Amino acid sequence: MSAGRVIAGRYELVGLLGQGGMGQVWTAYDQRLDRRVAVKLLRPDVVAGASAADETRRRFVRECRVTAQVDHPGLVTVHDAGSDGDDLYLVMQHVEGADLADHLAEHEPYPWPWAVAVAAQLCAVLSAVHAVPIVHRDLKPRNVMVRPDGTLTVLDLGVAAALDHDTTRLTRTGSPIGSPAYMAPEQAMGGAVGPYTDLYALGVLLHELLSGNVPFAGSTALGVLHRHLYEPPLPVRQVRPEVPEPLEALVLRLLAKDPAHRPGSAQEVYEALAPLLPTRGAPSGRPLDPTRPFLRPHAPWPDRAATPVPVQAPAPRPAQPDVAGAVDEAKRLLGEGRITQAVDILGAILPAAAEQHGEGSPVVRILRKQYAATLMDDGQYGRALPELRRLAEERAAEAGPADAQALAFRHDAALCLEQLGDPAAALAEYRAVLPYFESPYGTGDPARAAEIRHRIDQLVRISGLTTRS
C-alpha cells in the first residue's frame, strides 16, 4: 500500500495514520467533493482466511449500512464503504485532535474529573448506539478521539461485528477479534454480546484512565483473557486515593464478570457519573480538556434506552400494487447488495398484497418470509423478530409445532433475540425447539441440534443460568 493510490476511483491516499494486524488507516483526499477524509482499509483474506473472505465482505458492507442509521455528534460520520480490489474500505470524516491513548500518555496522571467527563460523553454515545440496537464490541482508547474543543468522537462502530464470524476464533494474525485488554468475559468466551459488553469495556477504559494501566494485562492474548475471566480487578483507590469512592464503586460494577451485576444501561452509568461532573466554570486551559463540554449538553435522552430509534418509513403504497413486479425488483436489489432499498420495497408491498390476496394467502406468506429474511440480512433484528414470531405461530397452527418451517422461524427468532442482547429469552427459545431437532421420528436435524446445543452452552455461560440436563 502506498500514497497516491486511488480507492474506488475517488479517494486518493495521502498519508498513513496507523496500522495493525487487520488493516491500515490513511488520511485521504476525496477528489469528488474536495475534502480531507480518513480511509480504513482491511484485507478480508488476512482477517478471516481465504475461505471466509466473501462472507466477511458481505458482513462488512451490511454492518456499515446498519451503523449509518445512528445519528449522534459523538460518532464519526461514515461517508462510504465497499471493496476495492482485495481490500475493504471504510471512508469516514477526518477528525482533528488526538486519540485517547495518546491523550492519556501526555497527561499522566490523568485528572479524575477528566476521566469522569470522558466516561460521561462515552455514555451518551453508547446510549444512542444501543438504542438501534448495535453493540460496538471494540471500545478502547485508540477508538476514541479527543477533539480540540474537548468533545469525544468514537470510531470503528460496526467494524468488529463485521469481522466477528466467531469470537472464539483467532484471526490469521494470531489475535482474537476485538482487543483482549478491553474484552468482556462473555465476548472472550464466544458467547452472545449485548450493551453490557460495551459497558465492561467502558469499565476497563475508565480504570485505565484513573490508574494508568488496564486492569488485566499479560504477555499473551490467552493470558489476558484468562485474567478477565477469573481475576478480580484492582480497586483504583489503592493507587489513586484521591479518586472519589463512588467512582471506584462504579468502575468495579462495570467490571463485574457476570453481565447481570453490571449497570443496566449507559443511561444508568451516566446518571451515576453526573454528580461527579465539573460544575460551570472556566476550562482548565490545558489542551483538549474533556471537561469543557459540560454542564450537560451531551447527556443522553432520558427515555432513549426505552424508545427505539425511528426507522425511515417505507415508500408509499402504490394504488394498483404490482406484487410480482415488486418481488422481482426486490430480488434485483438484493442481487446488487442494496438491501435497505429491498427492505423498503417489501415492507411497502406487504399491506397491499394482504389487501389484494388475503393475509393467509401463499403469496403474502412468501412475501413475509422474504421480508423477515431481508431484515435479518440488513441487521434490523428488532423489526425481523415480530415477523418471524408471526410466521412461526401461523405455520405451527396449520402444520403443528414439529413442522420444519415453523421450527426454522423459531430458530431465527432466537438468533434475533441474541443479537438484541436478550440472552435469557434466546436461551428459552433454543431450549424449546431443541427436542424437535433431536427427535428420532423423522423430524430431527442432527446438525441443527448440535448447533443449538452449542448456542445454549454459550448463553448459559454468559447469563449465569443453569442448564437442564
Salt bridges, closest charged atoms under 4 A:
ASP30 OD1 - ARG10 NE 2.78
ASP30 OD2 - ARG35 NE 3.25
ASP45 OD2 - ARG43 NH2 2.70
GLU55 OE2 - ARG58 NH2 3.11
GLU63 OE2 - ARG62 NH2 2.89
ASP84 OD2 - ARG5 NH2 2.75
ASP87 OD2 - ARG5 NH1 2.87
GLU96 OE2 - HIS94 ND1 3.58
ASP99 OD2 - ARG142 NH1 2.72
ASP102 OD1 - ARG142 NH1 3.07
ASP138 OD2 - LYS140 NZ 3.69
ASP156 OD2 - LYS40 NZ 3.30
ASP164 OD2 - ARG137 NH1 2.77
GLU186 OE2 - ARG262 NH1 2.90
ASP198 OD2 - HIS130 NE2 2.91
GLU231 OE1 - ARG227 NE 2.81
GLU242 OE2 - ARG240 NE 2.45
GLU245 OE2 - ARG237 NH2 3.67
GLU268 OE2 - ARG253 NH2 2.91
GLU271 OE2 - ARG296 NH2 3.91
GLU329 OE2 - ARG332 NH2 2.67
GLU336 OE2 - ARG332 NH1 2.89
GLU336 OE1 - ARG338 NH1 2.74
GLU355 OE1 - ARG317 NH1 3.18
GLU359 OE1 - ARG368 NH2 3.13
GLU359 OE1 - ARG390 NH2 2.70
ASP377 OD1 - ARG58 NH1 2.28
ASP378 OD1 - ARG65 NH1 3.63
GLU387 OE1 - ARG368 NH1 2.90
GLU394 OE1 - ARG365 NE 2.95
GLU394 OE2 - ARG390 NE 3.16
GLU398 OE2 - ARG365 NH2 2.65
ASP403 OD2 - ARG395 NE 2.77
ASP412 OD1 - HIS411 ND1 3.46
GLU418 OE1 - ARG455 NH2 2.71
GLU429 OE2 - ARG410 NE 2.65
GLU438 OE2 - ARG453 NE 2.92
GLU451 OE1 - HIS411 NE2 2.93
GLU451 OE1 - ARG448 NE 3.53
